[in-house]
Amino acid sequence: KQKKYRDTENKFLIEGIHLIEECLKSDLYKKNLEKIIVRNDFENETAIENIKKANHFADIEFLDESKFSKLTETVTSQGIIGIVSKPVTDFVTGKNNENSITVALENINDPGNLGTILRSCHWFGVDEVIVSKNSADIYNSKVIRASQGSIFFINIKTETDFENELENYKKKD
């Protein structure tokens, strides 16, 4: 749940059926879904069957309420959590495609706002997003929930030296 442990372990949590389904649709993240944790009283068998059919390699583990509640961050959890390893991406500054769209975000501190912006970027077909060092962590649970899984479909570069990054784009027109 905490950034220092997300960074140390190079993993993050996703909560809810929708986010797990979106992760499984993503070419970049699907292979990084390591484990799916399901609360014992989870009643949506159809969702579990659909997840099992999604051609992934994640283990599915069932936990009782007391252990599961230690992992969840939402007040009324759906009863399903995914553990995802952060992707290793080769982010290329400015794709060669003249129609590609890059958005640069500086100092977006509110996780909900960052997630909403990423969702909008995905909807508008943005190819790349650069997020400055002083912004919220894209793997914060509030960012992920607000993005509605859009982070799984955009090439995002974080923790950048913002001015140098923009200079590199300027050099490439």
C-alpha positions in Angstrom: 0.0 0.0 0.0 2.8 2.4 0.8 5.0 4.0 -1.9 8.3 3.0 -0.2 7.2 -0.7 -0.3 5.8 -0.4 -3.9 9.2 0.9 -4.9 11.2 -1.7 -2.9 9.2 -4.6 -4.1 8.6 -3.1 -7.6 4.9 -4.1 -7.3 1.6 -2.5 -6.7 -2.0 -3.6 -5.8 -5.1 -3.2 -7.8 -8.6 -3.7 -6.3 -11.8 -4.8 -7.9 -13.0 -6.9 -10.8 -12.9 -4.0 -13.3 -9.2 -3.2 -12.7 -8.2 -6.8 -12.9 -10.1 -7.3 -16.1 -8.5 -4.1 -17.6 -5.0 -5.3 -16.5 -5.7 -8.7 -18.2 -6.6 -6.8 -21.5 -3.3 -4.9 -21.5 -0.4 -6.2 -23.5 2.1 -4.4 -21.2 0.6 -5.4 -17.9 -1.1 -8.8 -18.4 2.1 -10.8 -18.0 2.9 -8.8 -14.8 -0.2 -9.8 -12.9 1.4 -12.1 -10.4 -1.3 -13.1 -8.0 -5.0 -12.6 -7.6 -6.2 -12.7 -4.0 -9.9 -13.4 -3.4 -11.8 -13.1 -0.1 -13.4 -16.4 0.9 -16.9 -14.9 0.8 -16.5 -13.5 -2.7 -19.7 -14.5 -4.5 -19.1 -13.6 -8.1 -18.2 -17.0 -9.6 -18.7 -15.7 -13.1 -15.9 -13.1 -12.6 -13.6 -15.8 -11.3 -14.3 -18.0 -14.2 -13.8 -15.2 -16.7 -10.5 -14.3 -15.0 -9.4 -18.0 -15.1 -10.1 -18.1 -18.9 -8.1 -14.9 -19.6 -4.9 -16.8 -20.4 -2.7 -15.4 -17.6 -0.2 -16.9 -15.3 -1.3 -15.4 -12.0 -1.9 -17.6 -9.0 -5.3 -17.3 -7.4 -5.3 -17.4 -3.6 -8.3 -17.3 -1.3 -8.0 -15.5 2.1 -10.3 -15.2 5.1 -11.8 -11.8 5.9 -9.3 -10.8 8.6 -6.3 -11.4 6.4 -7.9 -9.9 3.3 -8.9 -6.7 5.1 -5.2 -6.0 5.8 -4.6 -5.7 2.1 -7.5 -3.6 1.0 -7.7 0.1 0.9 -11.3 0.6 -0.1 -14.0 0.9 2.6 -16.3 -1.6 0.9 -14.0 -3.9 -1.0 -15.4 -6.1 -3.8 -13.3 -8.9 -2.3 -10.7 -9.3 -5.0 -7.2 -7.8 -5.3 -4.4 -8.3 -7.8 -0.7 -8.0 -7.2 1.1 -6.6 -10.3 4.8 -6.1 -10.9 5.7 -2.7 -12.4 6.6 -3.1 -16.1 10.0 -2.5 -17.4 9.5 -0.2 -20.4 11.8 1.1 -23.0 10.3 4.6 -23.2 11.5 6.3 -26.4 11.3 10.1 -26.3 9.0 11.1 -29.1 7.9 8.2 -31.2 8.8 8.4 -34.9 5.1 8.6 -35.8 4.2 12.2 -36.5 0.6 11.5 -35.4 1.6 10.4 -31.9 0.5 12.5 -29.0 2.6 13.1 -25.9 1.2 14.8 -22.8 3.6 16.3 -20.2 2.2 16.6 -16.6 4.0 18.7 -14.0 3.3 18.8 -10.3 0.0 16.9 -10.3 -0.2 16.3 -6.6 -3.7 15.0 -6.2 -3.9 11.3 -6.9 -7.5 11.5 -8.0 -6.8 14.3 -10.5 -3.8 12.4 -11.9 -5.9 9.3 -12.4 -8.6 11.3 -14.1 -6.1 13.0 -16.4 -4.7 9.6 -17.4 -8.2 8.3 -18.1 -8.8 11.3 -20.3 -5.5 10.8 -22.1 -6.4 7.2 -22.8 -9.8 8.2 -24.1 -8.2 10.8 -26.4 -5.6 8.3 -27.8 -2.6 9.8 -26.1 0.5 7.5 -26.8 2.9 8.8 -24.1 2.6 10.6 -20.8 5.5 12.2 -19.0 4.9 12.8 -15.3 7.3 15.1 -13.3 9.1 14.0 -10.2 6.9 16.2 -8.0 3.7 14.5 -9.0 1.7 11.8 -7.3 2.8 8.2 -7.7 1.0 6.6 -10.7 0.8 3.3 -8.7 -1.0 5.0 -5.8 -4.3 3.1 -5.4 -6.3 6.4 -5.8 -4.6 7.1 -9.1 -5.3 3.6 -10.4 -8.9 3.7 -9.3 -9.5 7.2 -10.8 -7.8 6.1 -14.1 -10.3 3.2 -14.3 -7.4 1.0 -15.5 -6.3 3.5 -18.2 -2.7 3.4 -16.8 -2.5 -0.1 -18.3 -2.8 1.2 -21.8 -0.6 4.3 -21.9 3.2 4.5 -22.1 4.0 6.5 -18.9 7.3 7.9 -17.9 7.7 9.0 -14.3 10.3 10.5 -12.1 11.8 12.5 -15.0 14.0 15.5 -15.1 11.1 17.5 -16.6 13.1 20.3 -18.3 15.6 17.9 -19.9 12.8 15.7 -21.1 11.0 18.5 -22.7 14.2 19.7 -24.3 14.7 16.2 -25.8 11.2 16.5 -27.3 11.9 20.0 -28.7 15.1 18.6 -30.4 13.0 16.0 -32.1 10.4 18.5 -33.1 
